[in-house]
Amino acid sequence: MAKVELRNISKVYEGGVKAVENANIVVEDKEFVVFVGPSGCGKSTTLRMVAGLEDISSGELYIDGDLVNDVPPKDRNIAMVFQNYALYPHMSVYENMAFGLKIRKVDKAEIDRRVREAARILDIEGLLDRKPKALSGGQRQRVAVGRAIVRNPKVFLFDEPLSNLDAKLRVQMRAEIIELHDRLQATMIYVTHDQVEAMTMGDRIVVMRDGFVQQIGSPLYLYNSPVNKFVAGFIGSPPMNFLSVKVLEEGGKLVIDEGSFRLHPDDAHVGFLKAYVGKEVVFGIRPEDIPVAEGGKGQRIPAKVTVVEPLGAEIHLYASTPTQSMVARTSPQHHWRTNDKVEFAPLMEKARYFDRETELSIIPVAEEKKS
Amino acid sequence: MNGNKAAKPGAPGRWIARAAPALAAPILALAALWAGFALIKEGWIAGGLAAAFAAVWGVAGAALLFFVANWSVERLGPKVRARALPFVFVGPAILVMAWYLAAPTARTLFLSFFDASSRGFAGLDNYAYVFTDRTMRIAFLNNLAWLVFGTGFSVLSGLVIAIMADRSRFERAAKSLVFLPMAISFVGAGVIWRFVYAYRPEGDAQVGLLNALVTAAGGSPVNWIVERPWNTLFLIVIFVWLQTGFAMVVLSAAIKGVPAELLEAARIDGASELRVVRSVLIPSILPSIVTVATTTLLLTLKVFDIVYAMTNGLYGTEVLASQQYKQMFKFLHYGRGSAIAIVILVAVTPMIWYNLRQFNKREAFS
């Protein structure tokens, strides 16, 4: 097991296309780290550089303290699970799992012991004689994982391993991979475009966009303290609402003006917003932080219901002001209809503010405490 | 069934009323077609007019035949129709196949049991000749060399070039160059390679490429296509030069079809590049390799043109097909010629059968 360290890693393709720029990531020993971001953000390229399948254009990569920039994949002692499984079609499940050990000239009895052990863990003992062709997607996935764990590698790499599975199986495999991580106590790097997977699986998450690392942290830290608008919008489902508002000063008090409503920012935020008086900023608030107002007093956001998504345990209520729209997470008691009038009571202390140009958080984000 | 019939008295009569025109129509159509053919054959229409008439008559006749046959079958009622319809579509093709392929084959088999002039029955004499004659034995051995080395080298070099080209920056250029000879006929290649192998006595100017090199290096010129047993190998080189392109193109396409992740997975599993090729790439394209090999095997079994153009079977380079040609058209021994043809046919049959099976499984060229 090992620590993986990326120092100023960049990847520039022939023709000058920059896939990854200046990535600094430290994956601690036995940690489960998820690289997440939209397609084309460089997360897979970064993983493939760790695997040795892509050359590193600049920067340094350390695995277990050794500089491995020029070490070919076969000598890095890593294992990788691919999106399409990449099982050897002409080999049985047993042979697929034994292949890496056979190459390393591991003793036959030892190979057999390890393959059967992995098969037992993954519950595929009955499939050992089958060819990949005769397996279902979920079974292939298990074999691909099995092929990785028999090798007992320093680092496990997963490249969107669940994206070819149906939704139900994906949830199940997600849990199994987490369980596997706890059991093997191995360093794992997992790439996905699905923020739900990232949130549920990762000890820490690396959010990437356009080749740049945006923010690194634990799921809840990223959720509560996004460093910019992109991270705020990418983590969480339904995503954070972004409303364009103008900062005004009225009678010594700070106000944000949406056009159809005005709100007073939380006292803790006022100091940072002062610099933006007279300017437009992005007001961000999560769907669960705009509960529907049930009478009473306080700040209100008036809106009109546009779409109702009843999910059973909760309702996603899409509503809009004359110019902008938002979504709220509400309790399923009320029967909403399109065009109903609704008032939200925003929890202003949970609000985030972002600069319109740089998209950076106007409220400084505290460093995550090391656990 | 019986109850059904009883319920419809007079059914047989009605069936005949329906079937009679259905059967008569195709006969009439055939007769009309034949009449047109007779017109030309008897010379009633002459010159360019005959050609134009034949073209129109042929195309229209085929269409007429199809429509009439289809119409007839449609009239025969649902049960008969379902059974007969396939024959309307495939029947003509089968008939043509039978006429052009099956009949000549049967006739060749028949002739192979007769003497030189096809008059006296010769039993198995011709086959005894085929398997005992000295020249025939040389032909068999040479053909075996063609089969093993011709196929082996073509497929092997095609595979190696395909694998290397796949990893090269100059893939297109390299593949185009290797593929180029495919466009040349075997006889054309023979002419080209005669220059490569050309021999002049020592002291004369060597016009042949190989001998020019040999003498430039200080050696004495070699008469490449006369030196036994190497001359057969030199002929095989020509075949390999021509066929490598084919093997390369098919195998290259197959290699492109192997997912990159498969090879990457093997590399991460710890395999060296050679091991990746041996343990993952080649097994993945095995169906294509087998198809290329059997197709090339077929060509080597019936190789004729190269031998005919280069040596005409002299200097011990005889192969089965060149022997067949000589027996048939030089010595006018139809019995022996036919017997050799049958032997070649039997030899290629398993290959054809295998290839067809692969095609049906849709695994070929995958």
Interface residues (C-beta under 8 A of the other chain):
Chain A: A51 G52 L53 P72 P73 K74 D75 R76 I78 A79 M80 F82 Q83 N84 A86 L87 Y88 P89 H90 M91 F99 G100 I103 R104 R147 R151
Chain B: P259 E261 L262 E264 A265 A266 R267 I268 D269 G270 A271 S272 R275 S279 V280 P283 S284 L286
